[in-house]
Amino acid sequence: MILKIGKFFISAVIFAVISAVSVSAFASSGSSLFSSEGCVACHTINGNGGQVGPNLSHIGSQRSLSWIKTQIVNPGAHFASGSAVTINGKSYMAIMPNHKSMPASKVNAIAGYLESLK
């Protein structure tokens, strides 16, 4: 019985370390993609970027990973294009382009990065 508990504990620690490394790598590639895919032209993160769209510095504490993925691929699911949207007391025109043709790996990396911003 002790051996099983020990193996379980070791497995859990290994899984936690692998998960932390994966999240870190995902966030790093997502940060690069956020810039290279042009998101930074409209959105600010930690004082860097454009101001056409909302500041995303803490989006991970406000929205779920699923919501963020949908927003990247099909922003019209949340906000009608051209409508006025108020976020954190500031109004924006909902003009975010959809990225339906973006590969899932890129969507997942960017969304994972944004979700990590707490």
Biopython code that builds the backbone (N, CA, C, O; Angstrom):
import numpy as np
from Bio.PDB.StructureBuilder import StructureBuilder

atoms = [
    (1, "MET", "N", (0.813, -1.196, 0.000)),
    (1, "MET", "CA", (0.000, 0.000, 0.000)),
    (1, "MET", "C", (0.855, 1.258, 0.000)),
    (1, "MET", "O", (0.560, 2.198, -0.738)),
    (2, "ILE", "N", (1.887, 1.296, 0.795)),
    (2, "ILE", "CA", (2.759, 2.471, 0.835)),
    (2, "ILE", "C", (3.425, 2.668, -0.515)),
    (2, "ILE", "O", (3.592, 3.802, -0.964)),
    (3, "LEU", "N", (3.806, 1.586, -1.161)),
    (3, "LEU", "CA", (4.444, 1.662, -2.476)),
    (3, "LEU", "C", (3.495, 2.297, -3.491)),
    (3, "LEU", "O", (3.912, 3.123, -4.302)),
    (4, "LYS", "N", (2.236, 1.916, -3.447)),
    (4, "LYS", "CA", (1.263, 2.494, -4.368)),
    (4, "LYS", "C", (1.082, 3.982, -4.111)),
    (4, "LYS", "O", (1.022, 4.767, -5.058)),
    (5, "ILE", "N", (0.996, 4.374, -2.879)),
    (5, "ILE", "CA", (0.859, 5.782, -2.547)),
    (5, "ILE", "C", (2.087, 6.538, -3.029)),
    (5, "ILE", "O", (1.982, 7.623, -3.600)),
    (6, "GLY", "N", (3.258, 5.945, -2.791)),
    (6, "GLY", "CA", (4.499, 6.571, -3.252)),
    (6, "GLY", "C", (4.510, 6.736, -4.756)),
    (6, "GLY", "O", (4.890, 7.799, -5.245)),
    (7, "LYS", "N", (4.111, 5.732, -5.503)),
    (7, "LYS", "CA", (4.067, 5.834, -6.962)),
    (7, "LYS", "C", (3.052, 6.882, -7.393)),
    (7, "LYS", "O", (3.299, 7.657, -8.316)),
    (8, "PHE", "N", (1.910, 6.899, -6.716)),
    (8, "PHE", "CA", (0.894, 7.889, -7.057)),
    (8, "PHE", "C", (1.421, 9.292, -6.815)),
    (8, "PHE", "O", (1.237, 10.187, -7.639)),
    (9, "PHE", "N", (2.079, 9.475, -5.672)),
    (9, "PHE", "CA", (2.634, 10.793, -5.344)),
    (9, "PHE", "C", (3.669, 11.201, -6.380)),
    (9, "PHE", "O", (3.662, 12.340, -6.847)),
    (10, "ILE", "N", (4.554, 10.289, -6.741)),
    (10, "ILE", "CA", (5.588, 10.592, -7.733)),
    (10, "ILE", "C", (4.939, 10.903, -9.075)),
    (10, "ILE", "O", (5.356, 11.841, -9.753)),
    (11, "SER", "N", (3.946, 10.150, -9.464)),
    (11, "SER", "CA", (3.253, 10.409, -10.731)),
    (11, "SER", "C", (2.597, 11.778, -10.731)),
    (11, "SER", "O", (2.651, 12.502, -11.725)),
    (12, "ALA", "N", (1.980, 12.130, -9.615)),
    (12, "ALA", "CA", (1.313, 13.425, -9.527)),
    (12, "ALA", "C", (2.317, 14.562, -9.630)),
    (12, "ALA", "O", (2.050, 15.567, -10.289)),
    (13, "VAL", "N", (3.469, 14.413, -8.987)),
    (13, "VAL", "CA", (4.496, 15.453, -9.050)),
    (13, "VAL", "C", (5.030, 15.571, -10.472)),
    (13, "VAL", "O", (5.193, 16.679, -10.983)),
    (14, "ILE", "N", (5.303, 14.434, -11.116)),
    (14, "ILE", "CA", (5.796, 14.454, -12.498)),
    (14, "ILE", "C", (4.766, 15.106, -13.403)),
    (14, "ILE", "O", (5.123, 15.935, -14.240)),
    (15, "PHE", "N", (3.495, 14.750, -13.254)),
    (15, "PHE", "CA", (2.437, 15.345, -14.070)),
    (15, "PHE", "C", (2.368, 16.849, -13.850)),
    (15, "PHE", "O", (2.221, 17.604, -14.812)),
    (16, "ALA", "N", (2.471, 17.298, -12.608)),
    (16, "ALA", "CA", (2.410, 18.735, -12.303)),
    (16, "ALA", "C", (3.574, 19.475, -12.937)),
    (16, "ALA", "O", (3.393, 20.572, -13.467)),
    (17, "VAL", "N", (4.765, 18.895, -12.892)),
    (17, "VAL", "CA", (5.939, 19.535, -13.496)),
    (17, "VAL", "C", (5.782, 19.605, -15.010)),
    (17, "VAL", "O", (6.037, 20.648, -15.613)),
    (18, "ILE", "N", (5.362, 18.499, -15.629)),
    (18, "ILE", "CA", (5.157, 18.483, -17.087)),
    (18, "ILE", "C", (4.081, 19.481, -17.469)),
    (18, "ILE", "O", (4.232, 20.187, -18.466)),
    (19, "SER", "N", (3.000, 19.561, -16.707)),
    (19, "SER", "CA", (1.925, 20.506, -16.997)),
    (19, "SER", "C", (2.414, 21.940, -16.906)),
    (19, "SER", "O", (2.088, 22.763, -17.761)),
    (20, "ALA", "N", (3.194, 22.248, -15.875)),
    (20, "ALA", "CA", (3.713, 23.608, -15.706)),
    (20, "ALA", "C", (4.635, 23.978, -16.855)),
    (20, "ALA", "O", (4.585, 25.106, -17.345)),
    (21, "VAL", "N", (5.476, 23.047, -17.294)),
    (21, "VAL", "CA", (6.373, 23.308, -18.417)),
    (21, "VAL", "C", (5.559, 23.518, -19.683)),
    (21, "VAL", "O", (5.855, 24.425, -20.461)),
    (22, "SER", "N", (4.540, 22.697, -19.904)),
    (22, "SER", "CA", (3.705, 22.831, -21.105)),
    (22, "SER", "C", (2.981, 24.169, -21.125)),
    (22, "SER", "O", (2.929, 24.825, -22.165)),
    (23, "VAL", "N", (2.422, 24.582, -19.995)),
    (23, "VAL", "CA", (1.713, 25.856, -19.926)),
    (23, "VAL", "C", (2.686, 26.992, -20.206)),
    (23, "VAL", "O", (2.360, 27.931, -20.933)),
    (24, "SER", "N", (3.880, 26.907, -19.630)),
    (24, "SER", "CA", (4.885, 27.946, -19.828)),
    (24, "SER", "C", (5.295, 28.036, -21.297)),
    (24, "SER", "O", (5.393, 29.133, -21.846)),
    (25, "ALA", "N", (5.533, 26.900, -21.931)),
    (25, "ALA", "CA", (5.921, 26.884, -23.344)),
    (25, "ALA", "C", (4.778, 27.393, -24.214)),
    (25, "ALA", "O", (4.996, 28.135, -25.172)),
    (26, "PHE", "N", (3.558, 26.987, -23.869)),
    (26, "PHE", "CA", (2.380, 27.430, -24.604)),
    (26, "PHE", "C", (2.233, 28.939, -24.515)),
    (26, "PHE", "O", (1.971, 29.608, -25.515)),
    (27, "ALA", "N", (2.403, 29.472, -23.306)),
    (27, "ALA", "CA", (2.274, 30.912, -23.095)),
    (27, "ALA", "C", (3.341, 31.664, -23.857)),
    (27, "ALA", "O", (3.078, 32.735, -24.406)),
    (28, "SER", "N", (4.543, 31.115, -23.898)),
    (28, "SER", "CA", (5.635, 31.771, -24.611)),
    (28, "SER", "C", (5.349, 31.828, -26.114)),
    (28, "SER", "O", (5.515, 32.877, -26.737)),
    (29, "SER", "N", (4.923, 30.711, -26.692)),
    (29, "SER", "CA", (4.624, 30.722, -28.124)),
    (29, "SER", "C", (3.392, 31.576, -28.403)),
    (29, "SER", "O", (3.315, 32.228, -29.444)),
    (30, "GLY", "N", (2.433, 31.578, -27.488)),
    (30, "GLY", "CA", (1.238, 32.402, -27.651)),
    (30, "GLY", "C", (1.561, 33.880, -27.626)),
    (30, "GLY", "O", (0.959, 34.662, -28.363)),
    (31, "SER", "N", (2.499, 34.270, -26.789)),
    (31, "SER", "CA", (2.925, 35.665, -26.723)),
    (31, "SER", "C", (3.553, 36.092, -28.049)),
    (31, "SER", "O", (3.263, 37.175, -28.558)),
    (32, "SER", "N", (4.398, 35.253, -28.594)),
    (32, "SER", "CA", (5.025, 35.551, -29.889)),
    (32, "SER", "C", (3.987, 35.630, -30.999)),
    (32, "SER", "O", (4.043, 36.519, -31.848)),
    (33, "LEU", "N", (3.040, 34.695, -30.988)),
    (33, "LEU", "CA", (1.983, 34.693, -32.001)),
    (33, "LEU", "C", (1.070, 35.909, -31.854)),
    (33, "LEU", "O", (0.603, 36.457, -32.852)),
    (34, "PHE", "N", (0.818, 36.325, -30.639)),
    (34, "PHE", "CA", (-0.011, 37.516, -30.395)),
    (34, "PHE", "C", (0.582, 38.709, -31.150)),
    (34, "PHE", "O", (-0.145, 39.523, -31.720)),
    (35, "SER", "N", (1.904, 38.793, -31.142)),
    (35, "SER", "CA", (2.593, 39.871, -31.870)),
    (35, "SER", "C", (2.626, 39.605, -33.365)),
    (35, "SER", "O", (2.243, 40.465, -34.158)),
    (36, "SER", "N", (3.080, 38.420, -33.755)),
    (36, "SER", "CA", (3.270, 38.136, -35.180)),
    (36, "SER", "C", (1.965, 38.063, -35.968)),
    (36, "SER", "O", (1.960, 38.320, -37.172)),
    (37, "GLU", "N", (0.871, 37.721, -35.317)),
    (37, "GLU", "CA", (-0.425, 37.659, -36.003)),
    (37, "GLU", "C", (-1.124, 39.020, -36.023)),
    (37, "GLU", "O", (-2.219, 39.144, -36.573)),
    (38, "GLY", "N", (-0.504, 40.036, -35.431)),
    (38, "GLY", "CA", (-1.025, 41.401, -35.506)),
    (38, "GLY", "C", (-1.987, 41.803, -34.405)),
    (38, "GLY", "O", (-2.517, 42.914, -34.437)),
    (39, "CYS", "N", (-2.228, 40.939, -33.436)),
    (39, "CYS", "CA", (-3.167, 41.260, -32.359)),
    (39, "CYS", "C", (-2.713, 42.487, -31.573)),
    (39, "CYS", "O", (-3.528, 43.286, -31.113)),
    (40, "VAL", "N", (-1.398, 42.619, -31.428)),
    (40, "VAL", "CA", (-0.808, 43.707, -30.652)),
    (40, "VAL", "C", (-1.048, 45.073, -31.300)),
    (40, "VAL", "O", (-0.902, 46.100, -30.638)),
    (41, "ALA", "N", (-1.409, 45.098, -32.564)),
    (41, "ALA", "CA", (-1.686, 46.375, -33.232)),
    (41, "ALA", "C", (-2.922, 47.057, -32.642)),
    (41, "ALA", "O", (-3.030, 48.283, -32.663)),
    (42, "CYS", "N", (-3.846, 46.262, -32.120)),
    (42, "CYS", "CA", (-5.092, 46.815, -31.567)),
    (42, "CYS", "C", (-5.213, 46.670, -30.058)),
    (42, "CYS", "O", (-5.850, 47.496, -29.404)),
    (43, "HIS", "N", (-4.609, 45.630, -29.504)),
    (43, "HIS", "CA", (-4.773, 45.325, -28.081)),
    (43, "HIS", "C", (-3.498, 45.584, -27.295)),
    (43, "HIS", "O", (-2.394, 45.313, -27.768)),
    (44, "THR", "N", (-3.665, 46.111, -26.094)),
    (44, "THR", "CA", (-2.563, 46.378, -25.182)),
    (44, "THR", "C", (-2.438, 45.249, -24.167)),
    (44, "THR", "O", (-3.432, 44.737, -23.653)),
    (45, "ILE", "N", (-1.194, 44.876, -23.893)),
    (45, "ILE", "CA", (-0.900, 43.963, -22.793)),
    (45, "ILE", "C", (0.262, 44.571, -22.024)),
    (45, "ILE", "O", (1.342, 44.797, -22.570)),
    (46, "ASN", "N", (0.020, 44.827, -20.759)),
    (46, "ASN", "CA", (1.041, 45.397, -19.870)),
    (46, "ASN", "C", (1.703, 46.646, -20.453)),
    (46, "ASN", "O", (2.923, 46.800, -20.394)),
    (47, "GLY", "N", (0.885, 47.529, -21.014)),
    (47, "GLY", "CA", (1.371, 48.813, -21.517)),
    (47, "GLY", "C", (1.927, 48.802, -22.924)),
    (47, "GLY", "O", (2.311, 49.854, -23.435)),
    (48, "ASN", "N", (1.983, 47.640, -23.571)),
    (48, "ASN", "CA", (2.501, 47.546, -24.937)),
    (48, "ASN", "C", (1.395, 47.168, -25.907)),
    (48, "ASN", "O", (0.647, 46.219, -25.672)),
    (49, "GLY", "N", (1.296, 47.916, -26.997)),
    (49, "GLY", "CA", (0.328, 47.595, -28.036)),
    (49, "GLY", "C", (-0.586, 48.748, -28.363)),
    (49, "GLY", "O", (-0.406, 49.870, -27.889)),
    (50, "GLY", "N", (-1.569, 48.447, -29.181)),
    (50, "GLY", "CA", (-2.510, 49.458, -29.637)),
    (50, "GLY", "C", (-3.631, 49.687, -28.652)),
    (50, "GLY", "O", (-3.756, 48.991, -27.644)),
    (51, "GLN", "N", (-4.449, 50.685, -28.966)),
    (51, "GLN", "CA", (-5.551, 51.023, -28.070)),
    (51, "GLN", "C", (-6.895, 51.033, -28.767)),
    (51, "GLN", "O", (-7.877, 51.548, -28.233)),
    (52, "VAL", "N", (-6.938, 50.461, -29.966)),
    (52, "VAL", "CA", (-8.207, 50.372, -30.692)),
    (52, "VAL", "C", (-9.130, 49.378, -29.998)),
    (52, "VAL", "O", (-10.338, 49.598, -29.913)),
    (53, "GLY", "N", (-8.561, 48.292, -29.504)),
    (53, "GLY", "CA", (-9.320, 47.270, -28.803)),
    (53, "GLY", "C", (-9.042, 47.313, -27.316)),
    (53, "GLY", "O", (-8.181, 48.070, -26.866)),
    (54, "PRO", "N", (-9.756, 46.514, -26.554)),
    (54, "PRO", "CA", (-9.594, 46.531, -25.104)),
    (54, "PRO", "C", (-8.212, 46.054, -24.647)),
    (54, "PRO", "O", (-7.542, 45.278, -25.328)),
    (55, "ASN", "N", (-7.818, 46.537, -23.488)),
    (55, "ASN", "CA", (-6.595, 46.106, -22.824)),
    (55, "ASN", "C", (-6.808, 44.660, -22.361)),
    (55, "ASN", "O", (-7.799, 44.357, -21.697)),
    (56, "LEU", "N", (-5.888, 43.784, -22.709)),
    (56, "LEU", "CA", (-6.033, 42.364, -22.377)),
    (56, "LEU", "C", (-5.081, 41.911, -21.270)),
    (56, "LEU", "O", (-4.874, 40.713, -21.080)),
    (57, "SER", "N", (-4.510, 42.856, -20.551)),
    (57, "SER", "CA", (-3.510, 42.532, -19.530)),
    (57, "SER", "C", (-3.993, 41.542, -18.476)),
    (57, "SER", "O", (-3.186, 40.803, -17.913)),
    (58, "HIS", "N", (-5.292, 41.513, -18.202)),
    (58, "HIS", "CA", (-5.834, 40.628, -17.162)),
    (58, "HIS", "C", (-7.023, 39.816, -17.678)),
    (58, "HIS", "O", (-7.892, 39.420, -16.902)),
    (59, "ILE", "N", (-7.057, 39.574, -18.978)),
    (59, "ILE", "CA", (-8.201, 38.892, -19.590)),
    (59, "ILE", "C", (-8.428, 37.488, -19.020)),
    (59, "ILE", "O", (-9.562, 37.014, -18.964)),
    (60, "GLY", "N", (-7.358, 36.832, -18.603)),
    (60, "GLY", "CA", (-7.488, 35.482, -18.059)),
    (60, "GLY", "C", (-8.252, 35.416, -16.748)),
    (60, "GLY", "O", (-8.781, 34.364, -16.390)),
    (61, "SER", "N", (-8.312, 36.522, -16.035)),
    (61, "SER", "CA", (-9.086, 36.543, -14.791)),
    (61, "SER", "C", (-10.528, 36.973, -15.055)),
    (61, "SER", "O", (-11.360, 36.955, -14.148)),
    (62, "GLN", "N", (-10.821, 37.359, -16.296)),
    (62, "GLN", "CA", (-12.159, 37.840, -16.640)),
    (62, "GLN", "C", (-12.923, 36.897, -17.561)),
    (62, "GLN", "O", (-14.153, 36.866, -17.536)),
    (63, "ARG", "N", (-12.207, 36.134, -18.366)),
    (63, "ARG", "CA", (-12.853, 35.257, -19.358)),
    (63, "ARG", "C", (-12.241, 33.867, -19.328)),
    (63, "ARG", "O", (-11.078, 33.697, -18.961)),
    (64, "SER", "N", (-13.036, 32.869, -19.717)),
    (64, "SER", "CA", (-12.568, 31.484, -19.759)),
    (64, "SER", "C", (-11.757, 31.220, -21.024)),
    (64, "SER", "O", (-11.808, 31.991, -21.983)),
    (65, "LEU", "N", (-11.026, 30.146, -21.012)),
    (65, "LEU", "CA", (-10.259, 29.737, -22.184)),
    (65, "LEU", "C", (-11.186, 29.520, -23.381)),
    (65, "LEU", "O", (-10.871, 29.932, -24.497)),
    (66, "SER", "N", (-12.310, 28.882, -23.150)),
    (66, "SER", "CA", (-13.278, 28.634, -24.216)),
    (66, "SER", "C", (-13.803, 29.943, -24.813)),
    (66, "SER", "O", (-13.913, 30.069, -26.032)),
    (67, "TRP", "N", (-14.123, 30.906, -23.964)),
    (67, "TRP", "CA", (-14.616, 32.205, -24.425)),
    (67, "TRP", "C", (-13.563, 32.892, -25.282)),
    (67, "TRP", "O", (-13.878, 33.447, -26.334)),
    (68, "ILE", "N", (-12.313, 32.854, -24.833)),
    (68, "ILE", "CA", (-11.219, 33.500, -25.562)),
    (68, "ILE", "C", (-11.025, 32.847, -26.929)),
    (68, "ILE", "O", (-10.841, 33.545, -27.926)),
    (69, "LYS", "N", (-11.064, 31.520, -26.982)),
    (69, "LYS", "CA", (-10.921, 30.820, -28.276)),
    (69, "LYS", "C", (-12.033, 31.239, -29.229)),
    (69, "LYS", "O", (-11.777, 31.522, -30.400)),
    (70, "THR", "N", (-13.261, 31.278, -28.735)),
    (70, "THR", "CA", (-14.389, 31.685, -29.576)),
    (70, "THR", "C", (-14.192, 33.114, -30.059)),
    (70, "THR", "O", (-14.464, 33.416, -31.221)),
    (71, "GLN", "N", (-13.728, 33.990, -29.189)),
    (71, "GLN", "CA", (-13.525, 35.387, -29.551)),
    (71, "GLN", "C", (-12.494, 35.524, -30.673)),
    (71, "GLN", "O", (-12.645, 36.382, -31.542)),
    (72, "ILE", "N", (-11.467, 34.706, -30.666)),
    (72, "ILE", "CA", (-10.441, 34.748, -31.707)),
    (72, "ILE", "C", (-11.008, 34.263, -33.035)),
    (72, "ILE", "O", (-10.824, 34.906, -34.068)),
    (73, "VAL", "N", (-11.688, 33.143, -33.004)),
    (73, "VAL", "CA", (-12.177, 32.516, -34.232)),
    (73, "VAL", "C", (-13.444, 33.168, -34.764)),
    (73, "VAL", "O", (-13.590, 33.349, -35.973)),
    (74, "ASN", "N", (-14.356, 33.521, -33.874)),
    (74, "ASN", "CA", (-15.650, 34.049, -34.294)),
    (74, "ASN", "C", (-16.133, 35.130, -33.317)),
    (74, "ASN", "O", (-17.048, 34.889, -32.530)),
    (75, "PRO", "N", (-15.524, 36.313, -33.366)),
    (75, "PRO", "CA", (-15.888, 37.355, -32.412)),
    (75, "PRO", "C", (-17.352, 37.774, -32.492)),
    (75, "PRO", "O", (-17.895, 38.300, -31.521)),
    (76, "GLY", "N", (-17.993, 37.552, -33.625)),
    (76, "GLY", "CA", (-19.408, 37.873, -33.775)),
    (76, "GLY", "C", (-20.300, 37.053, -32.865)),
    (76, "GLY", "O", (-21.461, 37.400, -32.647)),
    (77, "ALA", "N", (-19.760, 35.964, -32.333)),
    (77, "ALA", "CA", (-20.536, 35.146, -31.396)),
    (77, "ALA", "C", (-20.762, 35.891, -30.083)),
    (77, "ALA", "O", (-21.711, 35.603, -29.352)),
    (78, "HIS", "N", (-19.887, 36.846, -29.790)),
    (78, "HIS", "CA", (-20.008, 37.608, -28.545)),
    (78, "HIS", "C", (-20.481, 39.047, -28.757)),
    (78, "HIS", "O", (-21.260, 39.578, -27.966)),
    (79, "PHE", "N", (-20.004, 39.665, -29.828)),
    (79, "PHE", "CA", (-20.304, 41.072, -30.083)),
    (79, "PHE", "C", (-20.649, 41.265, -31.551)),
    (79, "PHE", "O", (-19.893, 40.835, -32.422)),
    (80, "ALA", "N", (-21.764, 41.898, -31.836)),
    (80, "ALA", "CA", (-22.151, 42.162, -33.223)),
    (80, "ALA", "C", (-21.161, 43.152, -33.836)),
    (80, "ALA", "O", (-20.871, 44.198, -33.254)),
    (81, "SER", "N", (-20.656, 42.814, -35.000)),
    (81, "SER", "CA", (-19.680, 43.669, -35.675)),
    (81, "SER", "C", (-20.241, 45.067, -35.884)),
    (81, "SER", "O", (-21.361, 45.232, -36.369)),
    (82, "GLY", "N", (-19.454, 46.073, -35.515)),
    (82, "GLY", "CA", (-19.868, 47.456, -35.666)),
    (82, "GLY", "C", (-20.631, 48.014, -34.488)),
    (82, "GLY", "O", (-20.910, 49.212, -34.436)),
    (83, "SER", "N", (-20.974, 47.152, -33.533)),
    (83, "SER", "CA", (-21.711, 47.640, -32.363)),
    (83, "SER", "C", (-20.752, 48.289, -31.364)),
    (83, "SER", "O", (-19.547, 48.038, -31.384)),
    (84, "ALA", "N", (-21.304, 49.114, -30.506)),
    (84, "ALA", "CA", (-20.512, 49.729, -29.436)),
    (84, "ALA", "C", (-20.502, 48.765, -28.254)),
    (84, "ALA", "O", (-21.546, 48.264, -27.839)),
    (85, "VAL", "N", (-19.316, 48.514, -27.720)),
    (85, "VAL", "CA", (-19.152, 47.593, -26.605)),
    (85, "VAL", "C", (-18.424, 48.336, -25.488)),
    (85, "VAL", "O", (-17.399, 48.972, -25.734)),
    (86, "THR", "N", (-18.939, 48.262, -24.276)),
    (86, "THR", "CA", (-18.276, 48.890, -23.140)),
    (86, "THR", "C", (-17.627, 47.806, -22.293)),
    (86, "THR", "O", (-18.285, 46.880, -21.820)),
    (87, "ILE", "N", (-16.316, 47.948, -22.113)),
    (87, "ILE", "CA", (-15.536, 46.988, -21.332)),
    (87, "ILE", "C", (-14.724, 47.781, -20.319)),
    (87, "ILE", "O", (-13.960, 48.677, -20.679)),
    (88, "ASN", "N", (-14.900, 47.439, -19.050)),
    (88, "ASN", "CA", (-14.195, 48.137, -17.966)),
    (88, "ASN", "C", (-14.378, 49.654, -18.059)),
    (88, "ASN", "O", (-13.436, 50.413, -17.827)),
    (89, "GLY", "N", (-15.581, 50.085, -18.395)),
    (89, "GLY", "CA", (-15.897, 51.499, -18.431)),
    (89, "GLY", "C", (-15.445, 52.257, -19.669)),
    (89, "GLY", "O", (-15.640, 53.470, -19.754)),
    (90, "LYS", "N", (-14.851, 51.569, -20.622)),
    (90, "LYS", "CA", (-14.384, 52.215, -21.845)),
    (90, "LYS", "C", (-15.132, 51.629, -23.036)),
    (90, "LYS", "O", (-15.312, 50.415, -23.125)),
    (91, "SER", "N", (-15.569, 52.497, -23.954)),
    (91, "SER", "CA", (-16.328, 52.037, -25.125)),
    (91, "SER", "C", (-15.414, 51.758, -26.312)),
    (91, "SER", "O", (-14.452, 52.482, -26.568)),
    (92, "TYR", "N", (-15.742, 50.695, -27.020)),
    (92, "TYR", "CA", (-14.995, 50.277, -28.212)),
    (92, "TYR", "C", (-15.982, 49.956, -29.310)),
    (92, "TYR", "O", (-17.130, 49.604, -29.038)),
    (93, "MET", "N", (-15.543, 50.075, -30.546)),
    (93, "MET", "CA", (-16.319, 49.621, -31.694)),
    (93, "MET", "C", (-15.925, 48.165, -31.928)),
    (93, "MET", "O", (-14.741, 47.859, -32.066)),
    (94, "ALA", "N", (-16.899, 47.272, -31.973)),
    (94, "ALA", "CA", (-16.620, 45.844, -32.186)),
    (94, "ALA", "C", (-16.248, 45.619, -33.652)),
    (94, "ALA", "O", (-17.118, 45.461, -34.509)),
    (95, "ILE", "N", (-14.950, 45.606, -33.922)),
    (95, "ILE", "CA", (-14.462, 45.457, -35.296)),
    (95, "ILE", "C", (-13.414, 44.358, -35.427)),
    (95, "ILE", "O", (-12.734, 44.267, -36.449)),
    (96, "MET", "N", (-13.281, 43.529, -34.404)),
    (96, "MET", "CA", (-12.249, 42.488, -34.439)),
    (96, "MET", "C", (-12.501, 41.535, -35.593)),
    (96, "MET", "O", (-13.611, 41.026, -35.750)),
    (97, "PRO", "N", (-11.476, 41.289, -36.403)),
    (97, "PRO", "CA", (-11.642, 40.340, -37.509)),
    (97, "PRO", "C", (-11.738, 38.919, -36.976)),
    (97, "PRO", "O", (-11.200, 38.608, -35.913)),
    (98, "ASN", "N", (-12.427, 38.058, -37.723)),
    (98, "ASN", "CA", (-12.447, 36.658, -37.312)),
    (98, "ASN", "C", (-11.194, 35.982, -37.861)),
    (98, "ASN", "O", (-10.603, 36.428, -38.844)),
    (99, "HIS", "N", (-10.823, 34.937, -37.222)),
    (99, "HIS", "CA", (-9.639, 34.178, -37.630)),
    (99, "HIS", "C", (-10.035, 32.723, -37.845)),
    (99, "HIS", "O", (-9.386, 31.806, -37.341)),
    (100, "LYS", "N", (-11.121, 32.526, -38.608)),
    (100, "LYS", "CA", (-11.637, 31.174, -38.858)),
    (100, "LYS", "C", (-10.632, 30.286, -39.572)),
    (100, "LYS", "O", (-10.653, 29.066, -39.410)),
    (101, "SER", "N", (-9.755, 30.889, -40.360)),
    (101, "SER", "CA", (-8.780, 30.080, -41.095)),
    (101, "SER", "C", (-7.473, 29.876, -40.323)),
    (101, "SER", "O", (-6.571, 29.194, -40.809)),
    (102, "MET", "N", (-7.364, 30.455, -39.140)),
    (102, "MET", "CA", (-6.156, 30.277, -38.331)),
    (102, "MET", "C", (-6.094, 28.829, -37.848)),
    (102, "MET", "O", (-7.084, 28.302, -37.340)),
    (103, "PRO", "N", (-4.936, 28.185, -38.003)),
    (103, "PRO", "CA", (-4.813, 26.805, -37.520)),
    (103, "PRO", "C", (-5.120, 26.699, -36.026)),
    (103, "PRO", "O", (-4.794, 27.593, -35.244)),
    (104, "ALA", "N", (-5.745, 25.602, -35.653)),
    (104, "ALA", "CA", (-6.128, 25.386, -34.249)),
    (104, "ALA", "C", (-4.928, 25.496, -33.320)),
    (104, "ALA", "O", (-5.067, 25.967, -32.192)),
    (105, "SER", "N", (-3.762, 25.074, -33.769)),
    (105, "SER", "CA", (-2.580, 25.151, -32.908)),
    (105, "SER", "C", (-2.255, 26.600, -32.549)),
    (105, "SER", "O", (-1.856, 26.883, -31.420)),
    (106, "LYS", "N", (-2.423, 27.517, -33.499)),
    (106, "LYS", "CA", (-2.182, 28.939, -33.222)),
    (106, "LYS", "C", (-3.265, 29.508, -32.323)),
    (106, "LYS", "O", (-2.968, 30.242, -31.380)),
    (107, "VAL", "N", (-4.517, 29.175, -32.606)),
    (107, "VAL", "CA", (-5.631, 29.643, -31.766)),
    (107, "VAL", "C", (-5.410, 29.169, -30.334)),
    (107, "VAL", "O", (-5.551, 29.947, -29.390)),
    (108, "ASN", "N", (-5.065, 27.899, -30.172)),
    (108, "ASN", "CA", (-4.849, 27.349, -28.837)),
    (108, "ASN", "C", (-3.687, 28.029, -28.125)),
    (108, "ASN", "O", (-3.765, 28.295, -26.926)),
    (109, "ALA", "N", (-2.610, 28.311, -28.853)),
    (109, "ALA", "CA", (-1.451, 28.959, -28.242)),
    (109, "ALA", "C", (-1.776, 30.386, -27.812)),
    (109, "ALA", "O", (-1.443, 30.788, -26.697)),
    (110, "ILE", "N", (-2.421, 31.150, -28.684)),
    (110, "ILE", "CA", (-2.774, 32.530, -28.341)),
    (110, "ILE", "C", (-3.785, 32.548, -27.194)),
    (110, "ILE", "O", (-3.638, 33.320, -26.247)),
    (111, "ALA", "N", (-4.802, 31.704, -27.280)),
    (111, "ALA", "CA", (-5.814, 31.652, -26.228)),
    (111, "ALA", "C", (-5.196, 31.215, -24.898)),
    (111, "ALA", "O", (-5.540, 31.755, -23.847)),
    (112, "GLY", "N", (-4.297, 30.250, -24.941)),
    (112, "GLY", "CA", (-3.624, 29.798, -23.724)),
    (112, "GLY", "C", (-2.809, 30.912, -23.095)),
    (112, "GLY", "O", (-2.792, 31.077, -21.875)),
    (113, "TYR", "N", (-2.135, 31.669, -23.940)),
    (113, "TYR", "CA", (-1.365, 32.812, -23.452)),
    (113, "TYR", "C", (-2.296, 33.846, -22.822)),
    (113, "TYR", "O", (-2.044, 34.306, -21.709)),
    (114, "LEU", "N", (-3.354, 34.210, -23.514)),
    (114, "LEU", "CA", (-4.276, 35.220, -22.989)),
    (114, "LEU", "C", (-4.942, 34.750, -21.700)),
    (114, "LEU", "O", (-5.130, 35.537, -20.772)),
    (115, "GLU", "N", (-5.294, 33.476, -21.643)),
    (115, "GLU", "CA", (-5.933, 32.947, -20.450)),
    (115, "GLU", "C", (-4.967, 32.956, -19.258)),
    (115, "GLU", "O", (-5.403, 32.990, -18.107)),
    (116, "SER", "N", (-3.676, 32.924, -19.529)),
    (116, "SER", "CA", (-2.679, 32.934, -18.453)),
    (116, "SER", "C", (-2.492, 34.343, -17.856)),
    (116, "SER", "O", (-1.860, 34.494, -16.810)),
    (117, "LEU", "N", (-3.036, 35.357, -18.515)),
    (117, "LEU", "CA", (-2.879, 36.738, -18.044)),
    (117, "LEU", "C", (-3.916, 37.011, -16.954)),
    (117, "LEU", "O", (-5.083, 37.263, -17.252)),
    (118, "LYS", "N", (-3.501, 36.961, -15.732)),
    (118, "LYS", "CA", (-4.426, 37.094, -14.596)),
    (118, "LYS", "C", (-4.267, 38.446, -13.912)),
    (118, "LYS", "O", (-4.965, 38.730, -12.938)),
]
sb = StructureBuilder()
sb.init_structure("model")
sb.init_model(0)
sb.init_chain("A")
sb.init_seg("    ")
for serial, (resi, resn, name, xyz) in enumerate(atoms, 1):
    if name == "N":
        sb.init_residue(resn, " ", resi, " ")
    sb.init_atom(name, np.array(xyz, "f"), 0.0, 1.0, " ", f" {name:<3s}", serial, name[0])
structure = sb.get_structure()
